Amino acid sequence: MKRITIIGAGFAGLTAVRQLRKLDSNCEITLIAPRAELHYLPSLIWVPSGLRKAEDIIVPLDNFFKRMHVTFYQAKVIGLREGGRIVETDNKDINNGDVHNDGLIIASGGRFIKKLPGIEHAITPCEGIE
């Protein structure tokens, strides 16, 4: 049985889960993310105006993981070894922090580069709910 590890619980990670299940109903899927929830960022614009609360745009993923037969590990990824076949996490309760796989999908999302010269006077990034 193939073991696939997905890093990230955003749109890309969840789409990867759905596509993998369509292609192979028997593969072992493990998803690693800091929380078992999706922050629906397209609705974030409504939070400052008061039309939505932060909790309104957080989607719990427990039922999705059960339905898709996904093993969820709450952790942060801190490194890769063996060409990506071992994912190192900060959660030492998981096999001493290591998740072994036959295939790896990195779907951790993009990040804003705050240190670009001149950018501090041009824009203020919105980095999420917190």
Backbone as XML, in Angstrom:
<?xml version="1.0"?>
<chain id="A" units="angstrom">
  <residue number="1" name="MET">
    <atom name="N" x="0.835" y="-1.172" z="0.000"/>
    <atom name="CA" x="0.000" y="0.000" z="0.000"/>
    <atom name="C" x="0.885" y="1.242" z="0.000"/>
  </residue>
  <residue number="2" name="LYS">
    <atom name="N" x="0.561" y="2.188" z="-0.855"/>
    <atom name="CA" x="1.325" y="3.431" z="-0.938"/>
    <atom name="C" x="0.991" y="4.333" z="0.243"/>
  </residue>
  <residue number="3" name="ARG">
    <atom name="N" x="2.030" y="4.984" z="0.771"/>
    <atom name="CA" x="1.866" y="5.943" z="1.866"/>
    <atom name="C" x="2.167" y="7.337" z="1.325"/>
  </residue>
  <residue number="4" name="ILE">
    <atom name="N" x="1.153" y="8.191" z="1.315"/>
    <atom name="CA" x="1.298" y="9.548" z="0.807"/>
    <atom name="C" x="1.172" y="10.509" z="1.978"/>
  </residue>
  <residue number="5" name="THR">
    <atom name="N" x="2.118" y="11.435" z="2.086"/>
    <atom name="CA" x="2.061" y="12.467" z="3.116"/>
    <atom name="C" x="1.798" y="13.805" z="2.443"/>
  </residue>
  <residue number="6" name="ILE">
    <atom name="N" x="0.843" y="14.542" z="2.997"/>
    <atom name="CA" x="0.513" y="15.883" z="2.516"/>
    <atom name="C" x="0.830" y="16.859" z="3.640"/>
  </residue>
  <residue number="7" name="ILE">
    <atom name="N" x="1.573" y="17.895" z="3.311"/>
    <atom name="CA" x="1.875" y="18.952" z="4.274"/>
    <atom name="C" x="0.977" y="20.135" z="3.944"/>
  </residue>
  <residue number="8" name="GLY">
    <atom name="N" x="0.078" y="20.483" z="4.868"/>
    <atom name="CA" x="-0.802" y="21.634" z="4.680"/>
    <atom name="C" x="-2.260" y="21.245" z="4.581"/>
  </residue>
  <residue number="9" name="ALA">
    <atom name="N" x="-3.118" y="22.051" z="5.229"/>
    <atom name="CA" x="-4.556" y="21.783" z="5.250"/>
    <atom name="C" x="-5.345" y="22.919" z="4.613"/>
  </residue>
  <residue number="10" name="GLY">
    <atom name="N" x="-4.757" y="23.546" z="3.602"/>
    <atom name="CA" x="-5.459" y="24.589" z="2.861"/>
    <atom name="C" x="-6.135" y="23.992" z="1.632"/>
  </residue>
  <residue number="11" name="PHE">
    <atom name="N" x="-6.518" y="24.856" z="0.706"/>
    <atom name="CA" x="-7.205" y="24.393" z="-0.499"/>
    <atom name="C" x="-6.393" y="23.355" z="-1.271"/>
  </residue>
  <residue number="12" name="ALA">
    <atom name="N" x="-5.097" y="23.594" z="-1.417"/>
    <atom name="CA" x="-4.262" y="22.665" z="-2.192"/>
    <atom name="C" x="-4.159" y="21.310" z="-1.504"/>
  </residue>
  <residue number="13" name="GLY">
    <atom name="N" x="-3.939" y="21.310" z="-0.201"/>
    <atom name="CA" x="-3.828" y="20.051" z="0.534"/>
    <atom name="C" x="-5.114" y="19.248" z="0.499"/>
  </residue>
  <residue number="14" name="LEU">
    <atom name="N" x="-6.248" y="19.917" z="0.683"/>
    <atom name="CA" x="-7.535" y="19.219" z="0.688"/>
    <atom name="C" x="-7.914" y="18.736" z="-0.711"/>
  </residue>
  <residue number="15" name="THR">
    <atom name="N" x="-7.562" y="19.513" z="-1.727"/>
    <atom name="CA" x="-7.793" y="19.066" z="-3.105"/>
    <atom name="C" x="-6.937" y="17.843" z="-3.408"/>
  </residue>
  <residue number="16" name="ALA">
    <atom name="N" x="-5.711" y="17.834" z="-2.916"/>
    <atom name="CA" x="-4.839" y="16.665" z="-3.104"/>
    <atom name="C" x="-5.457" y="15.426" z="-2.469"/>
  </residue>
  <residue number="17" name="VAL">
    <atom name="N" x="-6.031" y="15.573" z="-1.280"/>
    <atom name="CA" x="-6.700" y="14.439" z="-0.623"/>
    <atom name="C" x="-7.810" y="13.897" z="-1.515"/>
  </residue>
  <residue number="18" name="ARG">
    <atom name="N" x="-8.665" y="14.781" z="-2.011"/>
    <atom name="CA" x="-9.804" y="14.343" z="-2.844"/>
    <atom name="C" x="-9.327" y="13.643" z="-4.118"/>
  </residue>
  <residue number="19" name="GLN">
    <atom name="N" x="-8.314" y="14.200" z="-4.761"/>
    <atom name="CA" x="-7.817" y="13.607" z="-6.002"/>
    <atom name="C" x="-7.143" y="12.263" z="-5.751"/>
  </residue>
  <residue number="20" name="LEU">
    <atom name="N" x="-6.374" y="12.177" z="-4.680"/>
    <atom name="CA" x="-5.733" y="10.896" z="-4.353"/>
    <atom name="C" x="-6.775" y="9.821" z="-4.083"/>
  </residue>
  <residue number="21" name="ARG">
    <atom name="N" x="-7.838" y="10.180" z="-3.360"/>
    <atom name="CA" x="-8.894" y="9.206" z="-3.075"/>
    <atom name="C" x="-9.578" y="8.739" z="-4.358"/>
  </residue>
  <residue number="22" name="LYS">
    <atom name="N" x="-9.754" y="9.643" z="-5.312"/>
    <atom name="CA" x="-10.359" y="9.257" z="-6.596"/>
    <atom name="C" x="-9.467" y="8.272" z="-7.345"/>
  </residue>
  <residue number="23" name="LEU">
    <atom name="N" x="-8.162" y="8.503" z="-7.280"/>
    <atom name="CA" x="-7.213" y="7.674" z="-8.023"/>
    <atom name="C" x="-6.916" y="6.346" z="-7.345"/>
  </residue>
  <residue number="24" name="ASP">
    <atom name="N" x="-6.908" y="6.345" z="-6.016"/>
    <atom name="CA" x="-6.533" y="5.135" z="-5.281"/>
    <atom name="C" x="-7.261" y="5.128" z="-3.941"/>
  </residue>
  <residue number="25" name="SER">
    <atom name="N" x="-8.309" y="4.343" z="-3.852"/>
    <atom name="CA" x="-9.106" y="4.317" z="-2.624"/>
    <atom name="C" x="-8.396" y="3.599" z="-1.485"/>
  </residue>
  <residue number="26" name="ASN">
    <atom name="N" x="-7.305" y="2.909" z="-1.780"/>
    <atom name="CA" x="-6.609" y="2.131" z="-0.754"/>
    <atom name="C" x="-5.316" y="2.755" z="-0.247"/>
  </residue>
  <residue number="27" name="CYS">
    <atom name="N" x="-4.850" y="3.832" z="-0.862"/>
    <atom name="CA" x="-3.581" y="4.402" z="-0.403"/>
    <atom name="C" x="-3.748" y="4.983" z="1.002"/>
  </residue>
  <residue number="28" name="GLU">
    <atom name="N" x="-2.652" y="5.010" z="1.729"/>
    <atom name="CA" x="-2.640" y="5.547" z="3.088"/>
    <atom name="C" x="-2.262" y="7.020" z="2.999"/>
  </residue>
  <residue number="29" name="ILE">
    <atom name="N" x="-3.188" y="7.898" z="3.379"/>
    <atom name="CA" x="-2.950" y="9.339" z="3.299"/>
    <atom name="C" x="-2.769" y="9.893" z="4.706"/>
  </residue>
  <residue number="30" name="THR">
    <atom name="N" x="-1.667" y="10.594" z="4.898"/>
    <atom name="CA" x="-1.396" y="11.291" z="6.154"/>
    <atom name="C" x="-1.283" y="12.769" z="5.837"/>
  </residue>
  <residue number="31" name="LEU">
    <atom name="N" x="-1.979" y="13.597" z="6.600"/>
    <atom name="CA" x="-1.908" y="15.042" z="6.411"/>
    <atom name="C" x="-1.346" y="15.666" z="7.684"/>
  </residue>
  <residue number="32" name="ILE">
    <atom name="N" x="-0.368" y="16.542" z="7.514"/>
    <atom name="CA" x="0.276" y="17.221" z="8.639"/>
    <atom name="C" x="-0.020" y="18.714" z="8.534"/>
  </residue>
  <residue number="33" name="ALA">
    <atom name="N" x="-0.544" y="19.280" z="9.621"/>
    <atom name="CA" x="-0.825" y="20.714" z="9.672"/>
    <atom name="C" x="-0.890" y="21.145" z="11.136"/>
  </residue>
  <residue number="34" name="PRO">
    <atom name="N" x="-0.736" y="22.438" z="11.392"/>
    <atom name="CA" x="-0.802" y="22.905" z="12.778"/>
    <atom name="C" x="-2.171" y="22.703" z="13.433"/>
  </residue>
  <residue number="35" name="ARG">
    <atom name="N" x="-3.248" y="22.737" z="12.615"/>
    <atom name="CA" x="-4.605" y="22.564" z="13.139"/>
    <atom name="C" x="-5.456" y="21.803" z="12.130"/>
  </residue>
  <residue number="36" name="ALA">
    <atom name="N" x="-6.459" y="21.088" z="12.619"/>
    <atom name="CA" x="-7.386" y="20.356" z="11.746"/>
    <atom name="C" x="-8.531" y="21.279" z="11.352"/>
  </residue>
  <residue number="37" name="GLU">
    <atom name="N" x="-8.171" y="22.373" z="10.701"/>
    <atom name="CA" x="-9.176" y="23.340" z="10.277"/>
    <atom name="C" x="-8.682" y="24.099" z="9.055"/>
  </residue>
  <residue number="38" name="LEU">
    <atom name="N" x="-9.651" y="24.531" z="8.259"/>
    <atom name="CA" x="-9.378" y="25.352" z="7.081"/>
    <atom name="C" x="-9.803" y="26.771" z="7.404"/>
  </residue>
  <residue number="39" name="HIS">
    <atom name="N" x="-8.922" y="27.713" z="7.204"/>
    <atom name="CA" x="-9.278" y="29.118" z="7.349"/>
    <atom name="C" x="-9.685" y="29.603" z="5.964"/>
  </residue>
  <residue number="40" name="TYR">
    <atom name="N" x="-10.984" y="29.899" z="5.803"/>
    <atom name="CA" x="-11.514" y="30.284" z="4.498"/>
    <atom name="C" x="-11.173" y="31.758" z="4.239"/>
  </residue>
  <residue number="41" name="LEU">
    <atom name="N" x="-9.947" y="31.965" z="3.776"/>
    <atom name="CA" x="-9.401" y="33.313" z="3.642"/>
    <atom name="C" x="-10.142" y="34.216" z="2.657"/>
  </residue>
  <residue number="42" name="PRO">
    <atom name="N" x="-10.824" y="33.694" z="1.609"/>
    <atom name="CA" x="-11.579" y="34.619" z="0.756"/>
    <atom name="C" x="-12.634" y="35.429" z="1.520"/>
  </residue>
  <residue number="43" name="SER">
    <atom name="N" x="-13.130" y="34.911" z="2.644"/>
    <atom name="CA" x="-14.115" y="35.646" z="3.445"/>
    <atom name="C" x="-13.481" y="36.545" z="4.497"/>
  </residue>
  <residue number="44" name="LEU">
    <atom name="N" x="-12.169" y="36.551" z="4.573"/>
    <atom name="CA" x="-11.476" y="37.346" z="5.584"/>
    <atom name="C" x="-11.770" y="38.834" z="5.449"/>
  </residue>
  <residue number="45" name="ILE">
    <atom name="N" x="-12.065" y="39.285" z="4.245"/>
    <atom name="CA" x="-12.331" y="40.717" z="4.043"/>
    <atom name="C" x="-13.557" y="41.192" z="4.810"/>
  </residue>
  <residue number="46" name="TRP">
    <atom name="N" x="-14.445" y="40.275" z="5.192"/>
    <atom name="CA" x="-15.673" y="40.658" z="5.889"/>
    <atom name="C" x="-15.500" y="40.750" z="7.400"/>
  </residue>
  <residue number="47" name="VAL">
    <atom name="N" x="-14.393" y="40.250" z="7.927"/>
    <atom name="CA" x="-14.177" y="40.264" z="9.380"/>
    <atom name="C" x="-13.970" y="41.691" z="9.912"/>
  </residue>
  <residue number="48" name="PRO">
    <atom name="N" x="-13.089" y="42.514" z="9.320"/>
    <atom name="CA" x="-12.903" y="43.873" z="9.864"/>
    <atom name="C" x="-14.174" y="44.725" z="9.819"/>
  </residue>
  <residue number="49" name="SER">
    <atom name="N" x="-15.049" y="44.469" z="8.853"/>
    <atom name="CA" x="-16.279" y="45.252" z="8.737"/>
    <atom name="C" x="-17.353" y="44.789" z="9.711"/>
  </residue>
  <residue number="50" name="GLY">
    <atom name="N" x="-17.139" y="43.651" z="10.352"/>
    <atom name="CA" x="-18.118" y="43.129" z="11.300"/>
    <atom name="C" x="-19.192" y="42.262" z="10.669"/>
  </residue>
  <residue number="51" name="LEU">
    <atom name="N" x="-19.145" y="42.070" z="9.351"/>
    <atom name="CA" x="-20.139" y="41.219" z="8.696"/>
    <atom name="C" x="-19.908" y="39.736" z="8.978"/>
  </residue>
  <residue number="52" name="ARG">
    <atom name="N" x="-18.700" y="39.387" z="9.363"/>
    <atom name="CA" x="-18.357" y="38.015" z="9.756"/>
    <atom name="C" x="-17.467" y="38.088" z="10.988"/>
  </residue>
  <residue number="53" name="LYS">
    <atom name="N" x="-17.522" y="37.027" z="11.782"/>
    <atom name="CA" x="-16.595" y="36.881" z="12.905"/>
    <atom name="C" x="-15.524" y="35.891" z="12.483"/>
  </residue>
  <residue number="54" name="ALA">
    <atom name="N" x="-14.388" y="35.946" z="13.143"/>
    <atom name="CA" x="-13.282" y="35.045" z="12.795"/>
    <atom name="C" x="-13.734" y="33.591" z="12.816"/>
  </residue>
  <residue number="55" name="GLU">
    <atom name="N" x="-14.523" y="33.213" z="13.819"/>
    <atom name="CA" x="-14.959" y="31.813" z="13.901"/>
    <atom name="C" x="-15.897" y="31.410" z="12.759"/>
  </residue>
  <residue number="56" name="ASP">
    <atom name="N" x="-16.507" y="32.391" z="12.075"/>
    <atom name="CA" x="-17.386" y="32.084" z="10.940"/>
    <atom name="C" x="-16.620" y="31.577" z="9.728"/>
  </residue>
  <residue number="57" name="ILE">
    <atom name="N" x="-15.334" y="31.892" z="9.641"/>
    <atom name="CA" x="-14.581" y="31.497" z="8.450"/>
    <atom name="C" x="-13.585" y="30.374" z="8.734"/>
  </residue>
  <residue number="58" name="ILE">
    <atom name="N" x="-13.748" y="29.735" z="9.883"/>
    <atom name="CA" x="-12.929" y="28.571" z="10.225"/>
    <atom name="C" x="-13.775" y="27.320" z="10.032"/>
  </residue>
  <residue number="59" name="VAL">
    <atom name="N" x="-13.300" y="26.423" z="9.185"/>
    <atom name="CA" x="-14.029" y="25.190" z="8.867"/>
    <atom name="C" x="-13.308" y="24.010" z="9.524"/>
  </residue>
  <residue number="60" name="PRO">
    <atom name="N" x="-13.942" y="23.347" z="10.502"/>
    <atom name="CA" x="-13.328" y="22.159" z="11.105"/>
    <atom name="C" x="-13.205" y="21.039" z="10.066"/>
  </residue>
  <residue number="61" name="LEU">
    <atom name="N" x="-12.112" y="20.305" z="10.102"/>
    <atom name="CA" x="-11.850" y="19.278" z="9.088"/>
    <atom name="C" x="-11.972" y="17.842" z="9.600"/>
  </residue>
  <residue number="62" name="ASP">
    <atom name="N" x="-12.330" y="17.657" z="10.859"/>
    <atom name="CA" x="-12.404" y="16.305" z="11.419"/>
    <atom name="C" x="-13.307" y="15.382" z="10.603"/>
  </residue>
  <residue number="63" name="ASN">
    <atom name="N" x="-14.499" y="15.848" z="10.238"/>
    <atom name="CA" x="-15.420" y="15.008" z="9.459"/>
    <atom name="C" x="-14.875" y="14.706" z="8.068"/>
  </residue>
  <residue number="64" name="PHE">
    <atom name="N" x="-14.246" y="15.702" z="7.446"/>
    <atom name="CA" x="-13.643" y="15.496" z="6.127"/>
    <atom name="C" x="-12.568" y="14.419" z="6.200"/>
  </residue>
  <residue number="65" name="PHE">
    <atom name="N" x="-11.714" y="14.495" z="7.212"/>
    <atom name="CA" x="-10.646" y="13.502" z="7.363"/>
    <atom name="C" x="-11.219" y="12.103" z="7.585"/>
  </residue>
  <residue number="66" name="LYS">
    <atom name="N" x="-12.275" y="11.991" z="8.382"/>
    <atom name="CA" x="-12.901" y="10.676" z="8.603"/>
    <atom name="C" x="-13.482" y="10.132" z="7.304"/>
  </residue>
  <residue number="67" name="ARG">
    <atom name="N" x="-14.220" y="10.989" z="6.596"/>
    <atom name="CA" x="-14.871" y="10.558" z="5.354"/>
    <atom name="C" x="-13.854" y="10.139" z="4.297"/>
  </residue>
  <residue number="68" name="MET">
    <atom name="N" x="-12.719" y="10.815" z="4.258"/>
    <atom name="CA" x="-11.691" y="10.536" z="3.259"/>
    <atom name="C" x="-10.640" y="9.536" z="3.749"/>
  </residue>
  <residue number="69" name="HIS">
    <atom name="N" x="-10.805" y="9.035" z="4.967"/>
    <atom name="CA" x="-9.864" y="8.063" z="5.551"/>
    <atom name="C" x="-8.438" y="8.618" z="5.556"/>
  </residue>
  <residue number="70" name="VAL">
    <atom name="N" x="-8.313" y="9.792" z="6.162"/>
    <atom name="CA" x="-7.023" y="10.478" z="6.269"/>
    <atom name="C" x="-6.562" y="10.441" z="7.721"/>
  </residue>
  <residue number="71" name="THR">
    <atom name="N" x="-5.304" y="10.119" z="7.925"/>
    <atom name="CA" x="-4.697" y="10.224" z="9.248"/>
    <atom name="C" x="-4.165" y="11.642" z="9.388"/>
  </residue>
  <residue number="72" name="PHE">
    <atom name="N" x="-4.653" y="12.356" z="10.401"/>
    <atom name="CA" x="-4.225" y="13.737" z="10.623"/>
    <atom name="C" x="-3.239" y="13.784" z="11.777"/>
  </residue>
  <residue number="73" name="TYR">
    <atom name="N" x="-2.116" y="14.465" z="11.551"/>
    <atom name="CA" x="-1.138" y="14.716" z="12.606"/>
    <atom name="C" x="-1.060" y="16.217" z="12.842"/>
  </residue>
  <residue number="74" name="GLN">
    <atom name="N" x="-1.353" y="16.631" z="14.055"/>
    <atom name="CA" x="-1.219" y="18.040" z="14.408"/>
    <atom name="C" x="0.240" y="18.303" z="14.735"/>
  </residue>
  <residue number="75" name="ALA">
    <atom name="N" x="0.890" y="19.042" z="13.855"/>
    <atom name="CA" x="2.324" y="19.293" z="14.018"/>
    <atom name="C" x="2.761" y="20.371" z="13.040"/>
  </residue>
  <residue number="76" name="LYS">
    <atom name="N" x="3.947" y="20.867" z="13.282"/>
    <atom name="CA" x="4.622" y="21.741" z="12.322"/>
    <atom name="C" x="5.767" y="20.942" z="11.721"/>
  </residue>
  <residue number="77" name="VAL">
    <atom name="N" x="5.947" y="21.075" z="10.430"/>
    <atom name="CA" x="7.050" y="20.390" z="9.755"/>
    <atom name="C" x="8.315" y="21.205" z="9.979"/>
  </residue>
  <residue number="78" name="ILE">
    <atom name="N" x="9.374" y="20.514" z="10.401"/>
    <atom name="CA" x="10.633" y="21.211" z="10.682"/>
    <atom name="C" x="11.770" y="20.765" z="9.767"/>
  </residue>
  <residue number="79" name="GLY">
    <atom name="N" x="11.518" y="19.740" z="8.933"/>
    <atom name="CA" x="12.569" y="19.306" z="8.018"/>
    <atom name="C" x="12.175" y="18.072" z="7.235"/>
  </residue>
  <residue number="80" name="LEU">
    <atom name="N" x="13.025" y="17.735" z="6.268"/>
    <atom name="CA" x="12.855" y="16.537" z="5.439"/>
    <atom name="C" x="14.168" y="15.775" z="5.430"/>
  </residue>
  <residue number="81" name="ARG">
    <atom name="N" x="14.070" y="14.442" z="5.332"/>
    <atom name="CA" x="15.258" y="13.593" z="5.190"/>
    <atom name="C" x="14.983" y="12.542" z="4.126"/>
  </residue>
  <residue number="82" name="GLU">
    <atom name="N" x="16.052" y="11.886" z="3.721"/>
    <atom name="CA" x="15.944" y="10.777" z="2.762"/>
    <atom name="C" x="15.199" y="11.202" z="1.493"/>
  </residue>
  <residue number="83" name="GLY">
    <atom name="N" x="15.532" y="12.369" z="0.983"/>
    <atom name="CA" x="14.905" y="12.836" z="-0.251"/>
    <atom name="C" x="13.418" y="13.097" z="-0.113"/>
  </residue>
  <residue number="84" name="GLY">
    <atom name="N" x="12.973" y="13.456" z="1.076"/>
    <atom name="CA" x="11.562" y="13.731" z="1.314"/>
    <atom name="C" x="10.767" y="12.528" z="1.780"/>
  </residue>
  <residue number="85" name="ARG">
    <atom name="N" x="11.400" y="11.384" z="1.881"/>
    <atom name="CA" x="10.690" y="10.167" z="2.305"/>
    <atom name="C" x="10.448" y="10.123" z="3.806"/>
  </residue>
  <residue number="86" name="ILE">
    <atom name="N" x="11.118" y="11.009" z="4.543"/>
    <atom name="CA" x="10.857" y="11.168" z="5.971"/>
    <atom name="C" x="10.593" y="12.647" z="6.225"/>
  </residue>
  <residue number="87" name="VAL">
    <atom name="N" x="9.419" y="12.933" z="6.786"/>
    <atom name="CA" x="9.061" y="14.297" z="7.151"/>
    <atom name="C" x="9.288" y="14.438" z="8.650"/>
  </residue>
  <residue number="88" name="GLU">
    <atom name="N" x="10.104" y="15.405" z="9.024"/>
    <atom name="CA" x="10.384" y="15.653" z="10.439"/>
    <atom name="C" x="9.389" y="16.683" z="10.972"/>
  </residue>
  <residue number="89" name="THR">
    <atom name="N" x="8.770" y="16.378" z="12.121"/>
    <atom name="CA" x="7.815" y="17.298" z="12.729"/>
    <atom name="C" x="8.247" y="17.655" z="14.148"/>
  </residue>
  <residue number="90" name="ASP">
    <atom name="N" x="7.574" y="18.658" z="14.695"/>
    <atom name="CA" x="7.845" y="19.049" z="16.080"/>
    <atom name="C" x="7.023" y="18.240" z="17.078"/>
  </residue>
  <residue number="91" name="ASN">
    <atom name="N" x="6.198" y="17.321" z="16.600"/>
    <atom name="CA" x="5.359" y="16.494" z="17.472"/>
    <atom name="C" x="6.064" y="15.163" z="17.728"/>
  </residue>
  <residue number="92" name="LYS">
    <atom name="N" x="6.740" y="15.074" z="18.842"/>
    <atom name="CA" x="7.526" y="13.871" z="19.156"/>
    <atom name="C" x="6.648" y="12.682" z="19.532"/>
  </residue>
  <residue number="93" name="ASP">
    <atom name="N" x="5.332" y="12.894" z="19.693"/>
    <atom name="CA" x="4.412" y="11.781" z="19.954"/>
    <atom name="C" x="4.171" y="10.947" z="18.696"/>
  </residue>
  <residue number="94" name="ILE">
    <atom name="N" x="4.536" y="11.478" z="17.538"/>
    <atom name="CA" x="4.377" y="10.782" z="16.259"/>
    <atom name="C" x="5.702" y="10.116" z="15.924"/>
  </residue>
  <residue number="95" name="ASN">
    <atom name="N" x="5.855" y="8.849" z="16.216"/>
    <atom name="CA" x="7.058" y="8.117" z="15.806"/>
    <atom name="C" x="8.329" y="8.946" z="16.026"/>
  </residue>
  <residue number="96" name="ASN">
    <atom name="N" x="8.432" y="9.542" z="17.194"/>
    <atom name="CA" x="9.558" y="10.417" z="17.540"/>
    <atom name="C" x="9.668" y="11.630" z="16.602"/>
  </residue>
  <residue number="97" name="GLY">
    <atom name="N" x="8.537" y="12.072" z="16.058"/>
    <atom name="CA" x="8.502" y="13.252" z="15.199"/>
    <atom name="C" x="8.640" y="12.972" z="13.721"/>
  </residue>
  <residue number="98" name="ASP">
    <atom name="N" x="8.855" y="11.714" z="13.337"/>
    <atom name="CA" x="9.082" y="11.364" z="11.930"/>
    <atom name="C" x="7.849" y="10.717" z="11.298"/>
  </residue>
  <residue number="99" name="VAL">
    <atom name="N" x="7.535" y="11.149" z="10.075"/>
    <atom name="CA" x="6.456" y="10.552" z="9.288"/>
    <atom name="C" x="7.089" y="10.010" z="8.012"/>
  </residue>
  <residue number="100" name="HIS">
    <atom name="N" x="7.006" y="8.707" z="7.819"/>
    <atom name="CA" x="7.594" y="8.044" z="6.649"/>
    <atom name="C" x="6.557" y="7.974" z="5.531"/>
  </residue>
  <residue number="101" name="ASN">
    <atom name="N" x="7.026" y="8.070" z="4.283"/>
    <atom name="CA" x="6.100" y="8.042" z="3.154"/>
    <atom name="C" x="6.771" y="7.508" z="1.898"/>
  </residue>
  <residue number="102" name="ASP">
    <atom name="N" x="5.922" y="7.168" z="0.924"/>
    <atom name="CA" x="6.380" y="6.784" z="-0.410"/>
    <atom name="C" x="6.226" y="7.933" z="-1.398"/>
  </residue>
  <residue number="103" name="GLY">
    <atom name="N" x="5.423" y="8.928" z="-1.007"/>
    <atom name="CA" x="5.200" y="10.095" z="-1.847"/>
    <atom name="C" x="4.864" y="11.288" z="-0.976"/>
  </residue>
  <residue number="104" name="LEU">
    <atom name="N" x="5.329" y="12.463" z="-1.371"/>
    <atom name="CA" x="5.151" y="13.670" z="-0.566"/>
    <atom name="C" x="4.550" y="14.774" z="-1.416"/>
  </residue>
  <residue number="105" name="ILE">
    <atom name="N" x="3.529" y="15.430" z="-0.870"/>
    <atom name="CA" x="2.933" y="16.608" z="-1.499"/>
    <atom name="C" x="3.098" y="17.767" z="-0.526"/>
  </residue>
  <residue number="106" name="ILE">
    <atom name="N" x="3.796" y="18.799" z="-0.955"/>
    <atom name="CA" x="3.975" y="19.989" z="-0.120"/>
    <atom name="C" x="2.945" y="21.018" z="-0.568"/>
  </residue>
  <residue number="107" name="ALA">
    <atom name="N" x="1.958" y="21.245" z="0.290"/>
    <atom name="CA" x="0.858" y="22.156" z="-0.009"/>
    <atom name="C" x="0.686" y="23.132" z="1.152"/>
  </residue>
  <residue number="108" name="SER">
    <atom name="N" x="1.790" y="23.679" z="1.594"/>
    <atom name="CA" x="1.787" y="24.518" z="2.794"/>
    <atom name="C" x="1.424" y="25.975" z="2.524"/>
  </residue>
  <residue number="109" name="GLY">
    <atom name="N" x="1.195" y="26.329" z="1.271"/>
    <atom name="CA" x="0.763" y="27.680" z="0.945"/>
    <atom name="C" x="1.915" y="28.649" z="0.781"/>
  </residue>
  <residue number="110" name="GLY">
    <atom name="N" x="1.570" y="29.825" z="0.333"/>
    <atom name="CA" x="2.559" y="30.876" z="0.123"/>
    <atom name="C" x="2.726" y="31.718" z="1.375"/>
  </residue>
  <residue number="111" name="ARG">
    <atom name="N" x="3.760" y="32.466" z="1.406"/>
    <atom name="CA" x="4.036" y="33.367" z="2.521"/>
    <atom name="C" x="4.432" y="34.727" z="1.959"/>
  </residue>
  <residue number="112" name="PHE">
    <atom name="N" x="4.093" y="35.760" z="2.691"/>
    <atom name="CA" x="4.435" y="37.120" z="2.311"/>
    <atom name="C" x="5.866" y="37.410" z="2.739"/>
  </residue>
  <residue number="113" name="ILE">
    <atom name="N" x="6.661" y="37.964" z="1.854"/>
    <atom name="CA" x="8.045" y="38.323" z="2.177"/>
    <atom name="C" x="8.031" y="39.738" z="2.750"/>
  </residue>
  <residue number="114" name="LYS">
    <atom name="N" x="8.257" y="39.849" z="4.045"/>
    <atom name="CA" x="8.146" y="41.141" z="4.726"/>
    <atom name="C" x="9.396" y="42.004" z="4.600"/>
  </residue>
  <residue number="115" name="LYS">
    <atom name="N" x="10.502" y="41.431" z="4.234"/>
    <atom name="CA" x="11.778" y="42.152" z="4.269"/>
    <atom name="C" x="12.207" y="42.731" z="2.922"/>
  </residue>
  <residue number="116" name="LEU">
    <atom name="N" x="11.302" y="42.860" z="1.967"/>
    <atom name="CA" x="11.673" y="43.468" z="0.692"/>
    <atom name="C" x="11.909" y="44.963" z="0.898"/>
  </residue>
  <residue number="117" name="PRO">
    <atom name="N" x="13.019" y="45.496" z="0.414"/>
    <atom name="CA" x="13.307" y="46.922" z="0.609"/>
    <atom name="C" x="12.195" y="47.799" z="0.036"/>
  </residue>
  <residue number="118" name="GLY">
    <atom name="N" x="11.728" y="48.749" z="0.858"/>
    <atom name="CA" x="10.704" y="49.690" z="0.423"/>
    <atom name="C" x="9.283" y="49.227" z="0.636"/>
  </residue>
  <residue number="119" name="ILE">
    <atom name="N" x="9.082" y="47.965" z="0.888"/>
    <atom name="CA" x="7.724" y="47.438" z="0.990"/>
    <atom name="C" x="7.020" y="47.888" z="2.273"/>
  </residue>
  <residue number="120" name="GLU">
    <atom name="N" x="7.799" y="48.192" z="3.302"/>
    <atom name="CA" x="7.197" y="48.567" z="4.583"/>
    <atom name="C" x="6.386" y="49.858" z="4.480"/>
  </residue>
  <residue number="121" name="HIS">
    <atom name="N" x="6.633" y="50.668" z="3.443"/>
    <atom name="CA" x="5.901" y="51.919" z="3.257"/>
    <atom name="C" x="4.793" y="51.783" z="2.215"/>
  </residue>
  <residue number="122" name="ALA">
    <atom name="N" x="4.698" y="50.637" z="1.584"/>
    <atom name="CA" x="3.775" y="50.491" z="0.463"/>
    <atom name="C" x="2.494" y="49.742" z="0.821"/>
  </residue>
  <residue number="123" name="ILE">
    <atom name="N" x="2.622" y="48.658" z="1.544"/>
    <atom name="CA" x="1.445" y="47.837" z="1.822"/>
    <atom name="C" x="1.519" y="47.262" z="3.233"/>
  </residue>
  <residue number="124" name="THR">
    <atom name="N" x="0.367" y="46.880" z="3.717"/>
    <atom name="CA" x="0.280" y="46.176" z="4.993"/>
    <atom name="C" x="-0.359" y="44.825" z="4.711"/>
  </residue>
  <residue number="125" name="PRO">
    <atom name="N" x="0.390" y="43.753" z="4.866"/>
    <atom name="CA" x="-0.170" y="42.437" z="4.547"/>
    <atom name="C" x="-1.168" y="41.968" z="5.600"/>
  </residue>
  <residue number="126" name="CYS">
    <atom name="N" x="-2.176" y="41.283" z="5.141"/>
    <atom name="CA" x="-3.117" y="40.600" z="6.025"/>
    <atom name="C" x="-2.724" y="39.135" z="5.990"/>
  </residue>
  <residue number="127" name="GLU">
    <atom name="N" x="-2.288" y="38.607" z="7.115"/>
    <atom name="CA" x="-1.716" y="37.266" z="7.135"/>
    <atom name="C" x="-2.656" y="36.199" z="7.655"/>
  </residue>
  <residue number="128" name="GLY">
    <atom name="N" x="-3.889" y="36.503" z="7.844"/>
    <atom name="CA" x="-4.819" y="35.492" z="8.320"/>
    <atom name="C" x="-5.702" y="36.008" z="9.432"/>
  </residue>
  <residue number="129" name="ILE">
    <atom name="N" x="-6.341" y="35.090" z="10.102"/>
    <atom name="CA" x="-7.339" y="35.434" z="11.103"/>
    <atom name="C" x="-6.720" y="36.040" z="12.350"/>
  </residue>
  <residue number="130" name="GLU">
    <atom name="N" x="-5.599" y="35.498" z="12.799"/>
    <atom name="CA" x="-5.007" y="35.963" z="14.058"/>
    <atom name="C" x="-4.508" y="37.357" z="13.969"/>
  </residue>
</chain>
